[in-house]
Each structure stands twice: as structure tokens, then as C-alpha cells.
Amino acid sequence: MSARKAVEDLRKRMGQAIIGQRDVIDRLLIGLLANGNLLVEGLPGLAKTRAIKALAKNLEAKFSRIQFTPDLLPSDVTGTEVLYKSGDETEFRFDPGPIFANIVLADEINRAPAKVQAALLEAMEERQVTVAGTTHKMEPLFMVMATQNPIEQEGTYPLPEAQMDRFLMHVNITYPPVEDEVQVIRLVRGEEIEALSEQQGTAPPAAPTPIAQDAVFSARREIAEIHVADAVERYMADLVNATRIPAQFGDDLKRWIEVGASPRASLALDRCSRTHAWLQGRDYVDPEDVRAIIPDVFRHRLGLSFEAQGEGVTPDQVTAEIVRQVALT
């Protein structure tokens, strides 16, 4: 099976488990294929955890979930040195934590204190964990998907802007259309019937064979060869640079943007645009690929002013204005 066919199969399987969230599925696949980490945000009950589990379930990968709480310790995430005794001899051995998996769900990441967040983000950025002076490497396939709830702020520890920048994309999940919600009801009802049948001893339907990790690595190699024209490269750089010199693009952007995006935004635009083009079946990046993913790349990287926040201006509105103002040369 070719890498493209395997990824299409993975997308189809996820679509069967998640109704009405095609854009979310595509963003999760882009994060996986672009070898990045995602911050997934949405109101309770919008299938954030379900979407991530659907990806892990259909991929040949070890899945781990970490429920972040205020009393969590860094060692609860990374692991710790444990003293083992055998006869008269004793030694310390490293007991890996839940971060040592292929796909890690960091549920409600903003509920953990700064030390725990820093431990997780070190693993995300460096793809390694250092415990008691010893460095432990992560698996070649390693991806963190962190979720957070936008409406509950009491008892939370917001991620600093510098740490937010380490996420490749910030994905928003919104309410599904009414027609899709009817399908969700039917889907969950069917799953309940299957679960009851299994409890009564009836064998559940055989699950399809998970997609092999080699398909992901093959897809990444193909994505690395996607052609990006000089004009498109300059377009991506101009979009990012516009966030740093907003006064040159109108009074609104000047009032709204306090801190512009870092070079990580340019790198993320390049990686995500190439991946988006590959998913569309093209071997080159079109400007529409850049425009399709720029809200997810900029959403957590723009530092908005108090004036913009007071007016209720969102990062997506600012991004839309930047796209409108910056021309493809």
C-alpha cells in the first residue's frame, strides 16, 4: 500500500468515528505528517479527546493519556529513577513515564503547574527527557496533542507565549451542524449497542489492521520533496513579517498587534503548507495551501494588544486582515 493510500485510509477511518469535523481530522493528519505537536482547544464535549484517540487507534502506535491536574509532578510525566534491590546489590533504574509513547494526549494541559508544563514541552521540543543527569530519547514517531478548555480559567495555569510557540498549530474545534449532530447521536447509540453485546459475550466486529508507522515515514519523505516556488516562499515570509511591522499595513493592525510572530511561524507555514498540498494530491505548494492553514499557525503566535482584546478582536480576524493586506509578489 502506498503512503498516500494508507493516509487516505486513515483519514476515512477517523471520519467514521468523528462526525462533522473534517477540518479537525485534516489538521490532526497535518500535525502527524509534519512531525509537529498540536494544541487542540474547544468547549467541553466537542470530541477533542475522541478525535485524538481515533487517530491513535487506527495507527500502529503506542498511545498514552496524561490527565493534567494541579497536583501533578514532573516525574509523573517524564518518569523517575527507582531503586531496585537484588540480593545484596542495589541499583537505580529509570522507570519511563507516560510521555514515552508514540502519541501522547496531554488532557487539559493548562491545569498543571509550570514545572510540569516545562517538563512536557522539553520533550516536545528536544524529543528527549533528562532525568538524574541521563538523557532518554523519544521514539522516532512522537507527537503530543494537548487539549485545553477555553471557558474555565479558575484553577488553571495559562501557557506562556514562548511555550505556546512550540506547538506547530493551534486547532479550534467548534459546534457541529445540526445534521451532523443527528449522525453523532446515531453513532454513539450504535457504539452503546456494540458494547452491551460484548458484555453479553457476543464477539465484537473485527477491527481493521492499524496503519503501519512506515506509511507515516514514507509520507514524510514525499512531503519533504514537495516543490515550493521562490514566490511562495517569499509570500510566507511576508505574511509573518507583516505581524512584526503592522503599522505599515493599516491603522487597525497597528492597534491590534502588540507582539509579532517568531521565525517558528515561517517554518510552521512551510511544513504545514507542504503537507496540505500533499494531502490535496499535488507535488507543489499553491498560495491557497498557505491561506488554508495560516489561521492555525498564527492563532497562538500573535500577541494582541489590550485594545484589541477590549474590542473583542480575535487572532483569526487579525490573520484574515493580514492575508487581505499582504500581496503575493
Buried (B, 14 or more C-beta within 10 A) or exposed (E): EEBBEBBBBBBEBBBEBBBBBEBBBBBBBBBBBBBBBBBBBBEEEBBBBBBBBBBBBBBBBEBBBBEBBEEBBBBBBBBBBEEEEEEEEEEEEBEEBBBBBBBBBBBBBBBBBEEBBBBBBBBBEEEEBEBEEEEBEBBEBBBBBBBBBEEEEEEBBEBEEEBBBBBBBBBBBEEBEEEBEEEBEEBEEEEEEEEEEEEEEEEEEEEEEBBBBEBBBBBBEBBEEBEBEEEBBEBBBBBBBBBEEBEEBBEBBEBBBBEBBBEBBBBBBBBBBBBBBBBEEBEEBBBEBBBBBBBBBBBBBBBBBEEBEEEEBBBBBBBBBBBEBBEEE
